[in-house]
Amino acid sequence: MSASSPREIDVWSVEGRFQHPVYGPKGTVEGVLIDCDGAPAQFVFEAHHPAATALAALQPGQAVVLEGTAAEASSKGEPAHEVFALERLVSVDGHPHALSAPQPVQGRVVRLNYAKHGAPNGVVLDSGDFVHVKPGGFTRLGLQVGDTVEAEGEVRPLAGGTGRVMEARTVNGRPVEADRG
């Protein structure tokens, strides 16, 4: 495992062999376990993560490169191995993942978006794109309607819309720190 620090938080690039998905209590895939030269590493993510579908389709033994940040300590006990919050799927079997190269999105904020529990978790731009930053990122960034936004991250088509949804890595040059909110 090697660390790089292009942002204020440490992002780890980890290469290994896919072992199996990690299931949540409701039966959804909430992570994957990979083998890194005999050492297990777990990458956790939300169901809406841009790489979730690709990770769920992997077969045991496929070579993967994943990037992630160290997961927050849990009050439920010590982990049995390294745990990372997934940032992005870089490659599968040596082939770059289609969403691995961060893409830019820019525009003016026309409205705020809210998480299920009501906290703002991103912005919708005049371009029709939705920039997701999670509630903690939204608080740190202080975005408001009318602000100009230049964001970079992984994008995918927006369901039922003409724009894209972005899991932002940077907004206006500032890193969006990983949080689970």
PyMOL commands that set and color helices and strands:
alter all, ss='L'
color gray80, all
select helices_A, chain A and resi 52-56+134-141
alter helices_A, ss='H'
color red, helices_A
select strands_A, chain A and resi 2-4+11-23+29-36+39-44+63-70+82-92+95-96+103-114+120-125+130-132+148-157+164-171+174-175
alter strands_A, ss='S'
color yellow, strands_A
deselect
rebuild
show_as cartoon
